[in-house]
Amino acid sequence: MKPEPQPRLGIDIGRVIIDGSAHPDGGDTAFFSGNESVMLATPEMAGAFAAIARLTELFEGRAWLVSKCGERVQQRSRRWLAAHDFHALTGIPPEHLRFCRERRDKRLHCLELGLTHFVDDRPDVHAAIADVVPHRYLFGPQGPRVSSDATRVADWTETEAGITRQLRGRSA
């Protein structure tokens, strides 16, 4: 019998860690097109850093950020993460940051990294990684017509609880 692989976590950034919709100047566009101070004022999703820190510890440091964006938003994301002290507060090192240009290309990172768990707010990402990542969490509010076989989680409290339950059940 083949042993289960070591648990490895992947996390999207936009609308999973960075809460553009809660920006004081209004919506995601402030993060994408605002000046530096406006972009940096974009808050984290409620409870994200603390939950990610605990999960990173649970995964013994085997956690990565995997995000789809172009070069400009990559640089903005890096600056936001650094300005909010994300890496120090969560234990995910800057070297564990991956970017791709198409959502479906997250699959390549999942395969290369051997990810067993993934948190993302996009059903199309979950569809692209369904056969390579066994434990997928569809993050945030989703309409009733959204079809996905990923576990739906409303926020970081549910995400952390679901992943923790799954990992503890695995070792039972």
C-alpha positions in Angstrom: 0.0 0.0 0.0 1.4 3.4 -1.1 1.8 5.8 1.8 0.0 9.1 1.7 2.1 12.0 0.5 3.3 14.6 3.1 0.6 17.3 3.4 1.5 20.4 1.5 -0.7 23.6 1.4 -1.3 26.1 -1.4 -3.1 29.4 -0.9 -4.3 31.9 -3.4 -3.7 35.6 -2.6 -6.4 37.9 -4.1 -9.8 37.7 -2.3 -8.3 34.9 -0.1 -5.5 36.8 1.7 -5.9 40.4 0.4 -9.5 41.7 0.9 -9.8 44.2 -2.0 -13.5 44.4 -1.5 -13.1 45.8 2.0 -10.7 48.6 0.9 -11.7 52.0 2.5 -11.5 53.7 -0.9 -13.8 51.1 -2.5 -13.3 47.7 -4.0 -10.5 45.7 -5.7 -9.7 48.6 -8.1 -8.0 50.4 -5.2 -5.5 47.6 -5.0 -5.0 47.2 -8.7 -4.9 50.9 -9.8 -4.5 53.0 -6.7 -1.2 54.7 -5.8 1.2 52.9 -3.5 -0.3 54.2 -0.2 -3.9 53.4 -1.4 -2.8 49.9 -2.5 -1.0 49.2 0.8 -4.1 50.3 2.7 -6.0 47.3 1.3 -6.7 45.1 4.4 -6.2 41.4 4.9 -9.2 39.0 4.9 -10.4 38.8 8.5 -8.3 36.3 10.4 -6.2 35.3 7.5 -2.7 35.9 8.9 -3.4 34.1 12.2 -5.1 31.1 10.6 -2.3 30.8 8.0 0.3 31.0 10.7 -1.3 28.1 12.5 -1.8 26.1 9.3 1.8 26.7 8.3 2.9 25.3 11.6 0.5 22.3 11.2 2.0 21.7 7.7 5.5 22.0 9.2 6.3 24.9 6.8 5.1 23.1 3.7 2.9 26.0 2.6 3.1 28.1 -0.6 1.2 31.1 -2.1 0.1 30.5 -5.7 -1.4 33.4 -7.5 -2.5 34.3 -11.1 -1.6 37.8 -12.1 0.6 39.8 -14.5 3.9 41.4 -13.7 2.5 44.7 -12.3 0.2 43.0 -9.9 2.9 40.5 -8.9 5.1 43.4 -7.8 2.2 45.1 -6.0 1.4 41.7 -4.3 5.0 41.3 -3.2 5.1 44.9 -1.8 1.7 44.4 0.0 2.9 41.1 1.6 6.2 42.8 2.7 4.5 45.9 4.0 2.0 43.9 6.0 4.8 41.7 7.4 3.0 38.6 6.0 6.0 36.3 5.8 7.2 37.0 9.4 3.7 36.7 10.8 2.7 33.5 9.0 5.9 31.6 8.6 5.6 31.3 4.8 8.9 32.5 3.4 9.1 34.8 0.4 10.7 31.9 -1.6 7.3 30.1 -1.3 5.6 32.6 -3.6 4.6 31.4 -7.1 2.9 33.3 -9.9 1.3 32.3 -13.2 -0.4 34.1 -16.0 -3.5 31.9 -16.4 -5.6 30.4 -13.6 -5.4 26.9 -15.2 -1.6 27.1 -14.8 -1.9 26.9 -11.1 -2.2 23.2 -11.8 1.5 23.1 -12.9 2.6 24.6 -9.6 0.4 22.1 -7.7 2.1 19.2 -9.5 5.6 20.6 -9.1 5.1 21.3 -5.4 3.1 18.1 -4.7 0.3 20.1 -3.1 -2.3 18.1 -1.2 -4.5 21.0 0.0 -5.4 24.2 -1.8 -7.5 27.3 -0.9 -8.8 29.4 -3.7 -11.9 31.5 -4.4 -12.3 30.6 -8.0 -14.3 27.5 -9.2 -12.3 27.4 -12.4 -9.1 26.9 -10.5 -10.6 24.1 -8.5 -11.8 22.5 -11.8 -8.2 22.7 -13.2 -6.6 21.1 -10.1 -9.3 18.6 -9.2 -7.4 15.5 -10.3 -4.1 16.6 -8.7 -5.0 18.2 -5.3 -7.2 15.9 -3.2 -8.3 18.5 -0.6 -9.6 21.7 -2.1 -11.4 24.6 -0.3 -13.5 27.0 -2.3 -13.1 30.2 -0.3 -15.6 33.0 0.4 -19.1 33.7 -0.6 -20.2 31.9 -3.8 -23.5 32.2 -5.6 -25.9 29.3 -5.4 -25.3 28.4 -9.1 -21.6 28.0 -8.6 -20.7 24.4 -9.3 -17.7 22.9 -7.6 -16.9 19.7 -5.8 -14.4 21.5 -3.6 -15.3 22.0 0.1 -17.0 25.4 0.5 -15.6 27.6 3.2 -17.0 31.1 4.0 -14.0 32.5 5.8 -10.7 31.7 7.5 -12.3 30.2 10.6 -14.1 27.6 8.5 -11.0 27.1 6.3 -8.7 26.4 9.2 -11.2 24.2 10.9 -11.9 22.1 7.8 -8.2 21.6 7.0 -7.3 20.8 10.6 -10.2 18.3 10.8 -9.0 16.6 7.6 -5.4 16.4 8.7 -6.3 15.1 12.1 -8.6 12.5 10.6 -5.8 11.4 8.4 -3.6 10.5 11.3 -6.3 8.8 13.3 
